[in-house]
Amino acid sequence: MMDWTDSHCRYFMRLLNPDILLYSEMITAEALLHGSAKKYLHFNNQEHPVALQLGGSNPYKLKQSAILAEQEGYDEINLNIGCPSERVQKGSFGACLMEDPNLVADCVDAMINAVDIPISVKTRIGIDDYDSYEFLYNFIKIVSETGCSRFIIHARKAILSGLSPKENRSIPPLNYDRVYRIKSDFKHLHITLNGGIKNLDDCKKNLNILDGVMIGRHAYHQPWFLHELKLLDESAKYDQLKREDVIELMYPYIQDQLNQGNHLKHITRHMLGLYKNQPGARSWRRYLSTHAHNSDAGIEVLQNALKILPKAA
Ligand SMILES: Cc1cc2nc3c(=O)[nH]c(=O)nc-3n(C[C@H](O)[C@H](O)[C@H](O)COP(=O)(O)O)c2cc1C
């Protein structure tokens, strides 16, 4: 998620759950090839497994970007065919590409043939008036004929003019049945559902039918949920990890980042929701928001924030 799932965020999320696949923010092939690839591709080894999400519509540039991503050590490359923003549409990529499944197939084909890591596609159930089941079926059919077998489907259509990206994440209604039907028609494909997942029951229900769920906003706003996901595996032992343990596990990482000249606020902003729905959640949030902004703020800000939490939290 742009501006949210940066490397700091993913490092923190990995501490909460070792088993989930984490995704980068979308990086355009254009930016990667003409900017500082090292900077854009940077991630911490602790983040594995981690997928790089690419945006673009030029098969050659996506192929070159995929090669760079594989060299850097990413575990998967995901092509964004779901973003409805005006900027992205001007660049002729994102959700508007659903209208041109053959071009998407060319892009995917170029990447599949260039790297050994899996290529996945994140898409919507439709765009604008192209919102029939047949439209989605045709898109998945053409793209999967390249050999791409992993699809993440955000179960609402995108409206390409008149709605902001934020509105496009809530106004078009969710239609999970469309995604279930795709799975039933393409049993051999790995289908992940995205959109509106907020609790373990939602996960369980969808995982009974599909191959995966992708959780966006809820995981960011309530990161402890990522730890609770471990309860989905009934055979696994639910360890006794506490929120405070996760904070302490962040200290060496934070110190290292501070030593490199990074600011505390850029890391702690991803931790604000850690105590959501717990006693002291507001104090935690407020303390971090206020004190992490100082340019010389260090780990003591987190230590002090912990001290003001009620003992039971
Ligand atoms: C701030 C923000 C940035 C996002 N950036 C991306 C992005 O870069 N690539 C992408 O595929 N989806 C992006 N999304 C959409 C989410 O990945 C997801 O599809 C959407 O929020 C619906 O899932 P959710 O209900 O679990 O949040 C973004 C969402 C938010 C809130």
The ligand as a MOL file (V3000), in Angstrom:
LIG
                    3D

  0  0  0     0  0            999 V3000
M  V30 BEGIN CTAB
M  V30 COUNTS 31 33 0 0 0
M  V30 BEGIN ATOM
M  V30 1 C -3.0990 4.0320 1.6950 0
M  V30 2 C -3.3750 2.9100 0.7330 0
M  V30 3 C -2.4950 2.6620 -0.2920 0
M  V30 4 C -2.7150 1.6220 -1.1860 0
M  V30 5 N -1.7870 1.3480 -2.1320 0
M  V30 6 C -1.9360 0.2450 -2.9240 0
M  V30 7 C -0.9100 -0.1550 -3.8180 0
M  V30 8 O 0.1670 0.4590 -3.9040 0
M  V30 9 N -1.1270 -1.2690 -4.5650 0
M  V30 10 C -2.2790 -2.0080 -4.4620 0
M  V30 11 O -2.4240 -3.0280 -5.1460 0
M  V30 12 N -3.2500 -1.6440 -3.6340 0
M  V30 13 C -3.1090 -0.5510 -2.8590 0
M  V30 14 N -4.0810 -0.2140 -1.9580 0
M  V30 15 C -5.3320 -1.0090 -1.9350 0
M  V30 16 C -5.2040 -2.1850 -0.9640 0
M  V30 17 O -4.1260 -3.0170 -1.3320 0
M  V30 18 C -6.4670 -3.0310 -0.9700 0
M  V30 19 O -6.6740 -3.5320 -2.2600 0
M  V30 20 C -7.7070 -2.2490 -0.5540 0
M  V30 21 O -7.4540 -1.3900 0.5380 0
M  V30 22 C -8.8480 -3.2090 -0.1820 0
M  V30 23 O -8.4230 -4.1330 0.8080 0
M  V30 24 P -8.7270 -3.9000 2.3750 0
M  V30 25 O -10.2270 -3.7480 2.5140 0
M  V30 26 O -8.2240 -5.1600 3.0450 0
M  V30 27 O -8.0090 -2.6710 2.7890 0
M  V30 28 C -3.8790 0.8250 -1.0570 0
M  V30 29 C -4.7650 1.0720 -0.0040 0
M  V30 30 C -4.5130 2.1010 0.8810 0
M  V30 31 C -5.4800 2.3440 2.0230 0
M  V30 END ATOM
M  V30 BEGIN BOND
M  V30 1 1 1 2
M  V30 2 1 2 3
M  V30 3 2 2 30
M  V30 4 2 3 4
M  V30 5 1 4 5
M  V30 6 1 4 28
M  V30 7 2 5 6
M  V30 8 1 6 7
M  V30 9 1 6 13
M  V30 10 2 7 8
M  V30 11 1 7 9
M  V30 12 1 9 10
M  V30 13 2 10 11
M  V30 14 1 10 12
M  V30 15 2 12 13
M  V30 16 1 13 14
M  V30 17 1 14 15
M  V30 18 1 14 28
M  V30 19 1 15 16
M  V30 20 1 16 17
M  V30 21 1 16 18
M  V30 22 1 18 19
M  V30 23 1 18 20
M  V30 24 1 20 21
M  V30 25 1 20 22
M  V30 26 1 22 23
M  V30 27 1 23 24
M  V30 28 2 24 25
M  V30 29 1 24 26
M  V30 30 1 24 27
M  V30 31 2 28 29
M  V30 32 1 29 30
M  V30 33 1 30 31
M  V30 END BOND
M  V30 END CTAB
M  END
